Amino acid sequence: MIETSGFRRGMSQPLFTPSYLPAEALAGVRTRRVLALAIDFILVCGLSFMIWLALAIATLGLSLFILPPLFPLVAFFYNGLTVSSARMATPGMQVMDLEMRLTDGGRVPFLNAAVHAVLFYISWLFPFVFLISLIASDKRCLHDMLAGVIVVRQPLRFHS
């Protein structure tokens, strides 16, 4: 039995496959993801800089010699905490009416969301892997597939 909202329960097949997912759920997802990425990148850079500055001031500059790169740490927790929250999206994804779910339709746990961020940033070392989303019927990138997630439009905003 499939509910009209696109969410089903009690079936063994993954919910978010092209045959179960309403077409509106994937409409414009690639473009929206790129814009959401730009917003999130700016936010993570800002957070990283504020933490860096606070640590530099608090230690009178001594921490600058031992600080690890803050951007990857901030991005890891930023993605993990925001995607695993009740809104199931980063602030950039929220602005673009997107949410991330497990392929079975469930909420993404912190570890999956954080690993997704790590895989995404590793993907930048091999940019051609982003082309996979052009041939994938559900518009997923390789790092989405490896993390077991799918990015869809928010169900209440399919028609907006």
SULCOR-V145520 format. One record per helix or strand. SS is the DSSP state (alpha for helix, beta for strand). FROM is the first residue (numbers start at 0). LEN is the number of residues. If there is no record, write none. Layout:
ss = [SS:SS]
from = [FROM:FROM]
len = [LEN:LEN]
This chain:
ss = [alpha:alpha:alpha:alpha:alpha:beta:alpha:alpha:beta:alpha]
from = [22:28:61:69:90:97:109:141:148:154]
len = [4:30:4:14:5:5:26:6:5:3]
